């Protein structure tokens, strides 16, 4: 945790909206502390329109069975 991204809870309360805008704009995380100990982390949310590979892969046939009938071993 970088000390530049940590902020005491009292300061977070006073600057909350500006910090939320900064997190959204830069993607940086902000750690909120109480008495010098981390208690919360503000992180950017993943956009809903972010590309995904779900549903783009198709399986054809048996993917775990052997591909050869017999193995030929050199001895």
N, C-alpha and C positions, 0 to 999 in steps of 0.2 A: 504494500500500500504506500503510495507516494504521499508525503505530507502536504504537497500542493493540492491534492485531491481530497484531503480530509478537512472537515469543517465541524466546529462545535455545534451542538444542537441549537443553542440560542441564536447563533448567526444563521444557521440553516432556516430557522423559523422566520427570521427577518428577511432573508433573501431567497426564500423557497421558489417563487415563480421564476426569478431570473436564473437560478441554478437549474431548474427543470428545463428551461429554454436552452441553456448551455449544453446540458446532457443530450438533449434531442439534436442540437446542431452539430456538436463535435463527436458524439459517441463516447465521450469520456465518462468514467464512473466517478461518483462522488460518495465518499464514506462519511457518515454522520457519527460524531463521537459525543460521549458524555463522560466528563471527568477524564478525558484523554483515552478512553476505551471505545473501540468501534461498536456501534449498536445497530447501525442500518447502512444499507448501500443503495444508492439510486443508480440504476443502470438503464440504458436505452432499450426500448422494446423493439423486437424484430418486426419490421413492416409486414403487413398481411400479404402484400403482392411480391414478396421475395420469392425468387424461383425455387422450385423444389423438384427433386427427382422421383417423388412418390408417384407410382403408377406408370413410370416411363420404361421400366424394365419388364421384358416378357421372357418367360421360361419355356423352352421347347424340349420336351422329352425328359428323361431321367437325368438329373444333374448330380446324383451321388453314386450311381452305379458304375461298374467298370466300363471302360471304353473299348477294351479288347476282349476277345473271347478267351485267349490263352496268353500267358506271358512266356516269352522266350528268354531264357537266362543263359548267358555265356558262362561256362564252367571251366 
